[in-house]
Amino acid sequence: MQITNVNCPESKYPIKCPYPMTPEYITIHNTANDASAMSEISYMLGNNMKTSFHAAVDNERVVTGLPFDRNGWHSGDRRKWNRK
């Protein structure tokens, strides 16, 4: 499977991934839509909403958008929010 890395601009770190972290777990979501992985990452990085995630997967490739050593705003318990 092809892996494509799309770097989140550092200017968007305060919105998309403001905290450094050491990852301990993987969270997987199924969005149940037909968008490509590249479209999902492009949309996430192209807006100014705090919603963010590290990677998207489709039938052909994995596309990463956030560094794995930074938090994402895709799941959490409202106290830690992917900041382990």
MDTraj code that builds the backbone (N, CA, C; nanometers):
import mdtraj as md
import numpy as np

residues = "MET GLN ILE THR ASN VAL ASN CYS PRO GLU SER LYS TYR PRO ILE LYS CYS PRO TYR PRO MET THR PRO GLU TYR ILE THR ILE HIS ASN THR ALA ASN ASP ALA SER ALA MET SER GLU ILE SER TYR MET LEU GLY ASN ASN MET LYS THR SER PHE HIS ALA ALA VAL ASP ASN GLU ARG VAL VAL THR GLY LEU PRO PHE ASP ARG ASN GLY TRP HIS SER GLY ASP ARG ARG LYS TRP ASN ARG LYS".split()
xyz = np.array([
    [0.0844, -0.1174, 0.0000],
    [0.0000, 0.0000, 0.0000],
    [0.0889, 0.1236, 0.0000],
    [0.0534, 0.2191, -0.0810],
    [0.1291, 0.3444, -0.0908],
    [0.1045, 0.4308, 0.0323],
    [0.2099, 0.4937, 0.0825],
    [0.1989, 0.5897, 0.1932],
    [0.2438, 0.7250, 0.1419],
    [0.1574, 0.8234, 0.1565],
    [0.1859, 0.9597, 0.1139],
    [0.1839, 1.0491, 0.2370],
    [0.2895, 1.1254, 0.2568],
    [0.2975, 1.2181, 0.3701],
    [0.2680, 1.3597, 0.3233],
    [0.1657, 1.4194, 0.3823],
    [0.1306, 1.5591, 0.3569],
    [0.1549, 1.6316, 0.4884],
    [0.2439, 1.7257, 0.4901],
    [0.2806, 1.7930, 0.6143],
    [0.1833, 1.9033, 0.6505],
    [0.1368, 1.8983, 0.7740],
    [0.0560, 2.0079, 0.8273],
    [0.1465, 2.1299, 0.8381],
    [0.1054, 2.2433, 0.7821],
    [0.1890, 2.3636, 0.7965],
    [0.2043, 2.4005, 0.9443],
    [0.3235, 2.4334, 0.9851],
    [0.3462, 2.4692, 1.1246],
    [0.2599, 2.5869, 1.1687],
    [0.2198, 2.6710, 1.0751],
    [0.1314, 2.7838, 1.1093],
    [-0.0059, 2.7351, 1.1574],
    [-0.0415, 2.6100, 1.1257],
    [-0.1696, 2.5536, 1.1696],
    [-0.1560, 2.4671, 1.2944],
    [-0.0370, 2.4508, 1.3468],
    [-0.0184, 2.3717, 1.4683],
    [-0.1067, 2.4218, 1.5836],
    [-0.1181, 2.5541, 1.6066],
    [-0.2018, 2.5985, 1.7183],
    [-0.3479, 2.5524, 1.7076],
    [-0.3959, 2.5298, 1.5872],
    [-0.5336, 2.4858, 1.5672],
    [-0.5420, 2.3339, 1.5603],
    [-0.4562, 2.2721, 1.4823],
    [-0.4686, 2.1303, 1.4497],
    [-0.3961, 2.0361, 1.5455],
    [-0.2803, 2.0749, 1.5973],
    [-0.2005, 1.9820, 1.6806],
    [-0.1087, 2.0600, 1.7739],
    [-0.1640, 2.1357, 1.8684],
    [-0.0822, 2.2272, 1.9480],
    [0.0106, 2.1630, 2.0506],
    [-0.0123, 2.0363, 2.0863],
    [0.0651, 1.9782, 2.1961],
    [0.1564, 1.8647, 2.1500],
    [0.2808, 1.8627, 2.1966],
    [0.3656, 1.7470, 2.1700],
    [0.3138, 1.6280, 2.2514],
    [0.3397, 1.5077, 2.2046],
    [0.2960, 1.3883, 2.2766],
    [0.3820, 1.2690, 2.2370],
    [0.3758, 1.1688, 2.3191],
    [0.4343, 1.0392, 2.2876],
    [0.3173, 0.9438, 2.2689],
    [0.2924, 0.8989, 2.1464],
    [0.1744, 0.8152, 2.1231],
    [0.1827, 0.6824, 2.1968],
    [0.0676, 0.6402, 2.2503],
    [0.0572, 0.5124, 2.3198],
    [-0.0476, 0.4208, 2.2572],
    [-0.1435, 0.4770, 2.1849],
    [-0.2550, 0.4002, 2.1331],
    [-0.2876, 0.4425, 1.9907],
    [-0.3715, 0.3649, 1.9255],
    [-0.4240, 0.3986, 1.7939],
    [-0.5753, 0.4094, 1.8061],
    [-0.6328, 0.5139, 1.7502],
    [-0.7773, 0.5292, 1.7424],
    [-0.8164, 0.5198, 1.5963],
    [-0.9125, 0.4353, 1.5655],
    [-0.9570, 0.4169, 1.4276],
    [-1.1036, 0.4557, 1.4174],
    [-1.1343, 0.5393, 1.3186],
    [-1.2721, 0.5802, 1.2910],
    [-1.3076, 0.5378, 1.1495],
    [-1.4299, 0.4974, 1.1300],
    [-1.4804, 0.4712, 0.9958],
    [-1.5785, 0.5828, 0.9641],
    [-1.5429, 0.6680, 0.8685],
    [-1.6299, 0.7803, 0.8341],
    [-1.7418, 0.7405, 0.7394],
    [-1.7346, 0.6213, 0.6828],
    [-1.8397, 0.5663, 0.5961],
    [-1.8737, 0.6589, 0.4800],
    [-1.7738, 0.7236, 0.4236],
    [-1.7992, 0.8029, 0.3037],
    [-1.7069, 0.7565, 0.1920],
    [-1.7258, 0.8102, 0.0750],
    [-1.6496, 0.7661, -0.0414],
    [-1.5316, 0.8561, -0.0762],
    [-1.4985, 0.9503, 0.0092],
    [-1.3880, 1.0415, -0.0202],
    [-1.2556, 0.9666, -0.0175],
    [-1.1629, 1.0082, -0.1003],
    [-1.0298, 0.9478, -0.0989],
    [-0.9542, 0.9936, 0.0254],
    [-0.8510, 0.9183, 0.0599],
    [-0.7673, 0.9556, 0.1741],
    [-0.7061, 1.0942, 0.1526],
    [-0.6616, 1.1218, 0.0311],
    [-0.6030, 1.2526, 0.0017],
    [-0.7063, 1.3632, 0.0197],
    [-0.8293, 1.3389, -0.0235],
    [-0.9351, 1.4396, -0.0060],
    [-0.9639, 1.4649, 0.1409],
    [-0.9650, 1.3583, 0.2206],
    [-0.9900, 1.3739, 0.3645],
    [-0.8820, 1.4599, 0.4299],
    [-0.7562, 1.4319, 0.4009],
    [-0.6452, 1.5085, 0.4592],
    [-0.6448, 1.6511, 0.4063],
    [-0.6676, 1.6685, 0.2784],
    [-0.6711, 1.8039, 0.2194],
    [-0.7799, 1.8887, 0.2831],
    [-0.8967, 1.8287, 0.3043],
    [-1.0065, 1.9029, 0.3668],
    [-0.9711, 1.9393, 0.5113],
    [-0.9165, 1.8425, 0.5859],
    [-0.8811, 1.8665, 0.7258],
    [-0.7779, 1.9782, 0.7384],
    [-0.6749, 1.9746, 0.6557],
    [-0.5697, 2.0760, 0.6645],
    [-0.6111, 2.2096, 0.6040],
    [-0.7085, 2.2085, 0.5154],
    [-0.7480, 2.3297, 0.4450],
    [-0.8471, 2.4167, 0.5183],
    [-0.8988, 2.3692, 0.6323],
    [-0.9941, 2.4521, 0.7059],
    [-0.9334, 2.4934, 0.8398],
    [-1.0016, 2.5804, 0.9111],
    [-0.9517, 2.6298, 1.0392],
    [-1.0294, 2.5757, 1.1582],
    [-1.0960, 2.4611, 1.1395],
    [-1.1634, 2.3955, 1.2508],
    [-1.0605, 2.3158, 1.3310],
    [-1.0866, 2.2962, 1.4592],
    [-0.9922, 2.2225, 1.5432],
    [-0.9936, 2.0727, 1.5165],
    [-1.0955, 2.0207, 1.4515],
    [-1.0994, 1.8781, 1.4206],
    [-0.9766, 1.8398, 1.3392],
    [-0.9073, 1.7356, 1.3840],
    [-0.7868, 1.6927, 1.3125],
    [-0.7610, 1.5449, 1.3390],
    [-0.6821, 1.4837, 1.2542],
    [-0.6475, 1.3425, 1.2666],
    [-0.5138, 1.3197, 1.1987],
    [-0.4491, 1.2126, 1.2336],
    [-0.3129, 1.1873, 1.1874],
    [-0.3054, 1.1279, 1.0470],
    [-0.3980, 1.0399, 1.0126],
    [-0.3903, 0.9720, 0.8828],
    [-0.5294, 0.9349, 0.8347],
    [-0.5404, 0.9202, 0.7048],
    [-0.6626, 0.8706, 0.6411],
    [-0.6225, 0.7556, 0.5497],
    [-0.7115, 0.6589, 0.5362],
    [-0.6832, 0.5393, 0.4571],
    [-0.7983, 0.5152, 0.3607],
    [-0.7642, 0.4843, 0.2362],
    [-0.8662, 0.4404, 0.1411],
    [-0.8218, 0.3058, 0.0835],
    [-0.8804, 0.2625, -0.0245],
    [-0.8461, 0.1314, -0.0809],
    [-0.7102, 0.1279, -0.1495],
    [-0.6499, 0.2432, -0.1711],
    [-0.5244, 0.2484, -0.2453],
    [-0.4050, 0.2987, -0.1659],
    [-0.4293, 0.3869, -0.0667],
    [-0.3151, 0.4429, 0.0049],
    [-0.3518, 0.4961, 0.1423],
    [-0.2459, 0.5209, 0.2169],
    [-0.2531, 0.5885, 0.3455],
    [-0.1961, 0.7276, 0.3234],
    [-0.2646, 0.8290, 0.3732],
    [-0.2138, 0.9663, 0.3638],
    [-0.2048, 1.0210, 0.5060],
    [-0.0849, 1.0628, 0.5454],
    [-0.0674, 1.1216, 0.6775],
    [-0.0790, 1.2732, 0.6659],
    [-0.1302, 1.3363, 0.7722],
    [-0.1473, 1.4811, 0.7709],
    [-0.0851, 1.5503, 0.8903],
    [-0.0851, 1.4835, 1.0050],
    [-0.0257, 1.5402, 1.1259],
    [0.0954, 1.4575, 1.1664],
    [0.1943, 1.5204, 1.2271],
    [0.3070, 1.4440, 1.2804],
    [0.2576, 1.3530, 1.3938],
    [0.3097, 1.2330, 1.4026],
    [0.2645, 1.1388, 1.5049],
    [0.3137, 1.1752, 1.6443],
    [0.4012, 1.2749, 1.6541],
    [0.4442, 1.3190, 1.7865],
    [0.3737, 1.4482, 1.8301],
    [0.2626, 1.4785, 1.7651],
    [0.1777, 1.5933, 1.8019],
    [0.0365, 1.5402, 1.8251],
    [-0.0428, 1.6087, 1.9091],
    [-0.1783, 1.5618, 1.9364],
    [-0.2691, 1.5820, 1.8155],
    [-0.3824, 1.5154, 1.8178],
    [-0.4892, 1.5389, 1.7216],
    [-0.6173, 1.5612, 1.7999],
    [-0.7157, 1.6215, 1.7361],
    [-0.8428, 1.6508, 1.8031],
    [-0.9534, 1.5590, 1.7505],
    [-0.9282, 1.4297, 1.7480],
    [-1.0268, 1.3376, 1.6927],
    [-1.0911, 1.2469, 1.7953],
    [-1.0335, 1.2321, 1.9119],
    [-1.0970, 1.1523, 2.0169],
    [-1.0321, 1.1865, 2.1494],
    [-1.0955, 1.1454, 2.2560],
    [-1.0383, 1.1701, 2.3871],
    [-1.1441, 1.1697, 2.4939],
    [-1.1039, 1.1967, 2.6141],
    [-1.1974, 1.1953, 2.7262],
    [-1.2205, 1.3354, 2.7821],
    [-1.1949, 1.4358, 2.7043],
    [-1.2104, 1.5777, 2.7384],
    [-1.1095, 1.6274, 2.8407],
    [-1.0285, 1.5396, 2.8943],
    [-0.9217, 1.5823, 2.9847],
    [-0.7871, 1.5665, 2.9160],
    [-0.7739, 1.4631, 2.8340],
    [-0.6452, 1.4342, 2.7726],
    [-0.6451, 1.4617, 2.6231],
    [-0.7528, 1.4340, 2.5551],
    [-0.7660, 1.4603, 2.4110],
    [-0.6413, 1.4242, 2.3326],
    [-0.6060, 1.2998, 2.3340],
    [-0.4925, 1.2490, 2.2545],
    [-0.3612, 1.3166, 2.2906],
    [-0.3386, 1.3425, 2.4171],
    [-0.2162, 1.4109, 2.4588],
    [-0.1281, 1.3213, 2.5444],
    [-0.1374, 1.1928, 2.5337],
    [-0.0543, 1.1019, 2.6143],
    [0.0895, 1.1110, 2.5708],
])
top = md.Topology()
chain = top.add_chain()
for i, resn in enumerate(residues, 1):
    res = top.add_residue(resn, chain, resSeq=i)
    for name in ("N", "CA", "C"):
        top.add_atom(name, md.element.get_by_symbol(name[0]), res)
traj = md.Trajectory(xyz[None], top)
